[in-house]
Amino acid sequence: MKKFSHVLCFVVLTCLTTFAYAQSTITGKIIDSDMSSPLPGANIIVKGTTNGATTNFDGDFTLKTDLKSGEVIISYVGFVSQTIAFNGDTDLGTIKLMSSNVGLDEIMIVASVAVDRKTPVAVSTIKAEEIAIKLGTQEFPEILKSTPGVYATRQGGGYGDSRINLRGFSSENVAVMINGVPVNDMENGAVYWSNWAGLGDVTSTMQVQRGLGASKIAVASVGGTINIITKTTDAEQGGNILTSIANDGYLKYGMTYSTGLTDKGFAATVSASKIDGDGYVDGTEFSGYNYFLSLSQQINDAHRLSFTAFGAQQEHGQRYNRSTIAELKDTDSGPLKANRDWGYKNGEVYHQSYNFYHKPQMSINHLWNINEKSALSTAVYASFGSGGGRRDEGSKIGSDDYRIGSSGLTPIDFDKVIEENRANGVNGSTDIISSSRNSHEWYGVLSTYKNKVNDALTISGGLDGRYYVGSHWYQVDDLLGGQFFLDNETDTFAFGQPLKVGDRYNKDYDGIVLRYGLFGQAEYQVNEAVNLFVAADVSNSNYKQEEFMNNTITGDRLSEAVNFTGYGIKGGGNYNLDGNNNVFVNVGYFSKAPFLDDVFLDEDGIIPNEDAVNEKVFSAELGYGFRGEKLSANVNIYYTNWLDKSLGGSIGTGEDLFFYNLQGIDALHQGIEIDFRYRATDKLTVTGMASLGDWQWKSNVSADIRDQAGDVVDVVEVYAEDLKVGDVAQTTFALGVDYKLAAKSNIYVDYNFAGDNYSSYDVTNRGSLDLPDVWKLPDFGLFDVGLRHSFELGTFNATLIGKVNNAFNTEYVSDANDLDGTASTAQVYFGPGRTYSVGLKVKF
């Protein structure tokens, strides 16, 4: 018996030794070959088994297997999978996964995407997987609300009416680019997100560069740069169908299909979706469709051509006019949904405020790999926008006497207006529905040359050219039962003419912009730890305005060209202290041309504003980053001094219309930003951020008031020194928890807080030292909850996503206009209450 025990122990020990000997440990790091950034959540599976692991947020992984040798399969959504052999304990080193999107290389060269621990800028990157689970019924800019320095709201709550501020700067001073192509309005710098309402469906990566950024365009931005990289042509054949439902009649469905890359180097991807809904706010019904097309052809080893076209046609009711808190609460709909800008006509919903637009954008990209060290990427693009926003003429529409009910926020009785217009007979309509129409043609070229001179030095440069013609007019859309309408503007050709549906009146002019410039950048890798860069740009903005409606103009109706030369220089460096810690600094100064709207203050005139000058901006930033096994964190301190801000405007109407242009308005934007990501366990990840801003106007100024002939008639004084910059939360923080319930399921909870939000105001109305401070909005915090589950549906892979925004139905004011510094008179928008969405995507 004792001998048997010895034998048994020997067998057991031998087996254990064999198992221990057979076990292998495989390690490595997985990164994106285009951006050189880690791919957290990539899957590594031992081939032929279910044994696997995932990468942490640094892209690192450790996988143990009982096999002495074999192969591992490495995969990540949107990237080409790799199979790599191992033999015993193996360190696979850094593994670069190639994007499955054909034609991404040329876009990445033009788009200037920042690289972690190398490019010295404050940056946040959101990938397609995060967009898919968190978008739901949110507006596209709201995806960024947990990003430091960002404040995003839906404003009135209509489909696509959202806005975004970055470090206290509105979209006019934030460069927004899609595949490297700028989309800010050429006349006023604004970004109209309704034009890109379906962009979330086809976005591969969205990167926010705060501050001066690393964008390669000839016109710099003040607050930062939002780089949106769309999906291109998928190298693998297949597609998906999707559908989602949500609150208030929301319904969306669509499909994507890719041919895959053929043996002859051709690939095509097409995507389209349709969306409808009643809108969360009363009277904000919407309808739209989104489309995307990408074609790619590898001509030879050196040349590749790709074509991309996308757009989002939409129409939606709006809540344009704001109301006081008391007015909004004294309604049956409640403050979150009440809207004064809609009513009924012939028993059907009819909108006083309504938006409709379609802005397709097309580009042809050419990548020329000149040799192993240099490449030239060129994008030639065009955009043709058409649409407008509804307006009304007369005093009846919107007044309390023409509503269905006693409150000023009950629906408008358009039938009553129609009845009275019909009764006027030959006197025509007193009130009509019109629209402010805007159309444009925009052509551009953006070309970037990149050359790796040696292992240390990389230079790049190129040109940015744009030509734009924007047409603007008022048009009669609905006479509301009358026979015609008479315009009361005496200085227009339409005055005294009986206007019919389709006729133009009030204004009709073109804004013409020609902008061209050069940019260059040198990047020097001193050693593995130190990376330096310097960049410069110079540009010329050429403005003209052509007037078609003003009957007081004789002779040439096209203005003389007005030119403004802008320039900028920036530089910085990143120092990797060790494998975990890095610091960076960047400093920049630029002179920025005013917008066309500041050059031609009068929409009906062709005389430029002689006082318009370039604005100047100085910015400096210091950053620190930590990258550990479980914790990743960043700290940024910034200082942006906005000098000689130009602010033009008008006072009065008609013959009593006067103009002013304020020069020397200074603003100081400074603050600190912190963000982190902590992988507590393989299943639990915690993210967070805090942004503490101190944004103030820093000067009192005065300006001449001039009549239409240009003569000085008065002086306006502005007392703005030390006033807080309004219309944006200066303190924000966020905390998120993501928990992996199973291999293919996860749930998340996000909390977002906004505070120190001061109501918006026109600094030119601060004409007295006795005025009180502007009203400070109440702080608020919102919880969002989401769940994603992937499963097999027959032979297909499917993903189900559920989302609840503002889970506790918190009531809060998101936007406000200040009148006298008190809450009782402030004109406000309330943010949306609880909303939900459920979506299903099936891949084939």
Beta strands, then each sheet from edge to edge (+ up, - down):
strand 1: 24-32
strand 2: 43-46
strand 3: 52-54
strand 4: 60-65
strand 5: 69-75
strand 6: 82-87
strand 7: 90-97
strand 8: 101-102
strand 9: 122-127
strand 10: 150-153
strand 11: 163-166
strand 12: 174-178
strand 13: 181-182
strand 14: 203-210
strand 15: 224-230
strand 16: 233-234
strand 17: 238-246
strand 18: 250-258
strand 19: 266-277
strand 20: 286-298
strand 21: 303-317
strand 22: 342-345
strand 23: 348-351
strand 24: 354-358
strand 25: 361-369
strand 26: 374-393
strand 27: 412-413
strand 28: 432-452
strand 29: 457-478
strand 30: 504-525
strand 31: 530-547
strand 32: 562-576
strand 33: 581-592
strand 34: 615-627
strand 35: 631-651
strand 36: 658-679
strand 37: 684-697
strand 38: 700-706
strand 39: 712-719
strand 40: 728-742
strand 41: 745-758
strand 42: 780-793
strand 43: 796-805
strand 44: 813-817
strand 45: 827-830
strand 46: 835-843
sheet 1: 4+ 1- 7-
sheet 2: 3+ 2- 5+ 6-
sheet 3: 8+ 16-
sheet 4: 9+ 14- 15+ 12+ 13-
sheet 5: 10+ 11-
sheet 6: 39+ 38- 36+ 35- 34+ 33- 32+ 31- 30+ 29- 28+ 26- 24+ 21- 20+ 19- 18+ 17- 46+ 43- 42+ 41- 40+ 37-
sheet 7: 23+ 22- 27-
sheet 8: 39+ 38- 36+ 35- 34+ 33- 32+ 31- 30+ 29- 28+ 26- 25+
sheet 9: 44+ 45-
end
